[in-house]
Amino acid sequence: MQEKQSQLEDLRQFFGRRVYQQARSLVNSWGALQDVHWNEVWYREFSTSVEKLTRLAKRYNLTSLLHAAEKLTALLQTANIHNAPNSALLEQMNEAVNQVAEACSRVNDDVPVQSISSGRKPVYLCFRNQELAESVCSTLAHFGIPGYVYTETDLLEQSILHRMPAAMVIDVACSDDNLQWIAHIQQHFSEKIPVVFYSMQEPTIESRLSAVRCNGIAFLTGKLDSGELTERLVSIYSMQSDRPFRVLVVDDSQSQAAAAEKALNYAGIFTRNVTDPMAMLNALDSFNPDAVLMDMYMPGCTGPELAQIIRQQPKYDAVPIIYLSAESDIKKQLQAVSLGGDDFITKPFDKGVLITTVLNRCRRYRNLKHQLKRDSLTKLLNHKNILQELELSVEAAAANNQSLCFAMIDIDHFKKVNDAYGHSMGDRVIAALSLYLRQRFRVTDSIGRYGGEEFAVVLPATRPEVAEALLNDVREDFSKLVHQLDGEEVGVTFSCGIACCTEQEDAISLSQRADKALYRAKANGRNCVELAEIQS
Ligand SMILES: Nc1nc2c(ncn2[C@@H]2O[C@H](COP(=O)(O)OP(=O)(O)OP(=O)(O)O)[C@@H](O)[C@H]2O)c(=O)[nH]1
């Protein structure tokens, strides 16, 4: 009986590994569209990825995954192998990719967390100080990242050729040849291995340059902050693909707008076209673009006039405006840019120039928006924005007749941590819990820092018993994490209150009930999860 159970467990682990790897490869491939653009090679690779996932989902009877994979297969058949699909089709494909990510990202719904960890490619660490490397490894293990330590570069090289890691962490003190050996290893691979470099001493500019040439994604210096290192590595494993960019094309000529849209669609960018400049404001509100691509001369008003109207509104003060026009007079181009614009591209346009300019502007704007919505220590949504997210989710749950849970989390006896180790060590614990929470929830869940040591999670389409089991799992795992505070190993726990949205309940009442449940968890001895009572 025991043997059968262990075989069953092995099978579950095996299935977890395969499905997770395949889903990840599919999500990555979709994300790569922005860089490689729609072409035959990409199309074939992506289609193969979808086929493999469909087979696995069928074999292991994973309904939601199978549904998403089949939807993608149908959409791929509608798309043309040589021509990028239009924005509407791209949006449908993106939705199906998100469904794949979602079906695999709440690890404890169907797949045990150990399966996910063992399915992940490892991180190889090469450190002079083995003790430090072992301690980093044990922190990584808590985040589901398998790490292997090497003290000699030869052994590391052999391991890399045997199994390619997801990333490497290299202490530059291990290498005498200014990282030449890493550059040599990277030559074996078309897709370079991300490397985090570390140096106790401030590195020379030559070392930094070598690191950049070896695909160094970060260079950490001084006393190693395992939280910062984990943060860098966790992002490499993230299942979430970035939301595709959205560009509003304002041009009175439908054919010119269509040409620009088509070019942007090749890079997976969603587009909307407005031919009547007077309808531009409504389109801005409904489409919420990451950039506006605008003609200079339109009936009724000019591009620069429209740009100034956009800038009159504080919420659109920073949205990038790029002119796309046949105007060749450089003085007029500069004048247009100085009147609220950001860039000028001349028609007939070069596809590559258009895509690169638009992507650069969109990326900067997204980063800016991201920073404004998030708390700087934890990178989680700030108080105002998590509440906004809760309000939107409550409305969506009512409209779709779906269950919605709201969880409030508060670190136990946090004052004692601050008092014993200082405020900056307290901050480190807050950052560790945030990173942990970001790892453990679905892409569709929203996590925020509610207050100092208090966090909130919005869980759409989640039943209360599932939310309770999930939060209990997260609580238990987090309590096992050992924090290095001022040379001491310290364990920290949290308490949690969960409320499930009842019919016609608003966000305020829901958060108040979750808060009451949290209070009960504290009163019941802390380090536990309490479900709120249903409102009478
Ligand atoms: N380090 C750090 N501490 C913070 C931050 N925000 C709030 N705090 C501290 O968190 C502590 C919270 O203390 P209390 O509300 O008494 O609660 P507690 O000690 O966690 O005890 P219980 O919640 O009852 O388990 C206070 O000492 C705050 O100063 C922050 O951003 N960083």
PDBQT file of the ligand as one rigid body, heavy atoms in Angstrom, charges set to zero:
ROOT
HETATM    1  N1  LIG A 601      11.036  47.679  10.115  1.00  0.00    +0.000 N 
HETATM    2  C1  LIG A 601       9.826  48.181   9.905  1.00  0.00    +0.000 A 
HETATM    3  N2  LIG A 601       8.926  48.200  10.896  1.00  0.00    +0.000 NA
HETATM    4  C2  LIG A 601       7.697  48.679  10.692  1.00  0.00    +0.000 A 
HETATM    5  C3  LIG A 601       7.329  49.175   9.426  1.00  0.00    +0.000 A 
HETATM    6  N3  LIG A 601       6.031  49.577   9.503  1.00  0.00    +0.000 NA
HETATM    7  C4  LIG A 601       5.611  49.336  10.775  1.00  0.00    +0.000 A 
HETATM    8  N4  LIG A 601       6.618  48.794  11.511  1.00  0.00    +0.000 N 
HETATM    9  C5  LIG A 601       6.625  48.395  12.922  1.00  0.00    +0.000 C 
HETATM   10  O1  LIG A 601       5.821  47.251  13.073  1.00  0.00    +0.000 OA
HETATM   11  C6  LIG A 601       5.476  47.171  14.496  1.00  0.00    +0.000 C 
HETATM   12  C7  LIG A 601       4.057  46.686  14.614  1.00  0.00    +0.000 C 
HETATM   13  O2  LIG A 601       3.815  46.540  15.979  1.00  0.00    +0.000 OA
HETATM   14  P1  LIG A 601       2.423  46.153  16.594  1.00  0.00    +0.000 P 
HETATM   15  O3  LIG A 601       1.311  46.786  15.800  1.00  0.00    +0.000 OA
HETATM   16  O4  LIG A 601       2.468  46.471  18.056  1.00  0.00    +0.000 OA
HETATM   17  O5  LIG A 601       2.263  44.626  16.355  1.00  0.00    +0.000 OA
HETATM   18  P2  LIG A 601       3.233  43.393  16.530  1.00  0.00    +0.000 P 
HETATM   19  O6  LIG A 601       4.410  43.694  17.388  1.00  0.00    +0.000 OA
HETATM   20  O7  LIG A 601       3.529  42.900  15.166  1.00  0.00    +0.000 OA
HETATM   21  O8  LIG A 601       2.317  42.385  17.304  1.00  0.00    +0.000 OA
HETATM   22  P3  LIG A 601       1.041  41.589  16.775  1.00  0.00    +0.000 P 
HETATM   23  O9  LIG A 601       0.603  42.177  15.450  1.00  0.00    +0.000 OA
HETATM   24  O10 LIG A 601       0.019  41.802  17.821  1.00  0.00    +0.000 OA
HETATM   25  O11 LIG A 601       1.456  40.172  16.636  1.00  0.00    +0.000 OA
HETATM   26  C8  LIG A 601       5.706  48.583  15.062  1.00  0.00    +0.000 C 
HETATM   27  O12 LIG A 601       6.810  48.529  15.914  1.00  0.00    +0.000 OA
HETATM   28  C9  LIG A 601       6.030  49.429  13.829  1.00  0.00    +0.000 C 
HETATM   29  O13 LIG A 601       6.962  50.452  14.111  1.00  0.00    +0.000 OA
HETATM   30  C10 LIG A 601       8.303  49.160   8.378  1.00  0.00    +0.000 A 
HETATM   31  O14 LIG A 601       8.075  49.572   7.244  1.00  0.00    +0.000 OA
HETATM   32  N5  LIG A 601       9.521  48.646   8.657  1.00  0.00    +0.000 N 
ENDROOT
TORSDOF 0
